[in-house]
Amino acid sequence: MKQIRVFRIFLAILFFAASVAYLCIGPHAHPMAMISEKTQVNLSMITVTIGATIVWLLITLLFGRVYCSTVCPIGSLSDFFARLGRKLPRKRKAYRWKNRNVVGQFILIGFILSLLLGFFPVGYIIGPWNTMSNIASVVRPEAVQDSWVQFGYGVGAGVVAGIISFIVISGWAIISGRDYCNTICPLGAALSSIGHLTVMNIEIDPDRCTYCGKCEDVCSAHCIKVTERLVDNSRCLRCFDCLAVCDDDAIHYQNTKNTPMTPLFQRRTAAK
């Protein structure tokens, strides 16, 4: 099961490279570049990407937020800087559980209202694919040709938005992991709203867990609480780092919910 993390990282690198190629070189840079663009969910152009949106909603219901850990370029960018941040000498090495933040849901509502009212710049700033397009426009201004320009804004607006977004996202990731994806990203909030209904979940086996805390230490989404053997699957980004670090085979990706099998052993372990 731990090999699933390696496969996830491979897909993330592949789609990120393809997305960068599409935005920084052009649609015809490589066939994979076109595939990468077609698999994205562009919330500001939802009528165009409705097919991809429905597919990703179904995939999320089955497997969880694998879009955020494999296909989303902003997710991969955040993941890179989160890992970089953990290597800094003064950076706190361990992540910790955070309670669910409702800010993301309000941002999603505001995002939808802005689109309905025709105020499109909001979508061009915080939508994940548009955010990556803005960042790429620093290298290739044509990356924002179909967004900012056609609605009366200059390419410069996309470049400025890209620079600001890059600074915010990279800095946030270095300090707090993938917290941006659960706090600001409207697509993350949308997928999170159905994340608790998924068929496949990350579960901690209460009869195997020894409270070592390694899974919580590496959870950049801050959604694991070892003391309660709790994983908030609505916020889980399916990076599978927790599966890779568990030496007790106590955390699994499965289609069932765990219940304690030996309460006496659980109490004795908790007392240690």
Secondary structure, DSSP 8 states (H G I E B T S, - for coil): -THHHHHHHHHHHHHHHHHHHHHHT-TTS-HHHHHHHHT---GGGTTTSHHHHHHHHHHHHHH-SHHHHHT-HHHHHHHHHHHHHHHSTTS-S--------THHHHHHHHHHHHHHTT-THHHHHHSHHHHHHHHHTTT-GGGGTTTTGGGT--HHHHHHHHHHHHHHHHHHHHHHTTHHHHHT-HHHHHHHTTGGG-SSEEEE-TTT-----HHHHH-TT--EEGGGTEE-TTT-----HHHHH-TTS-EEEESS----S-HHHHHHHHH-
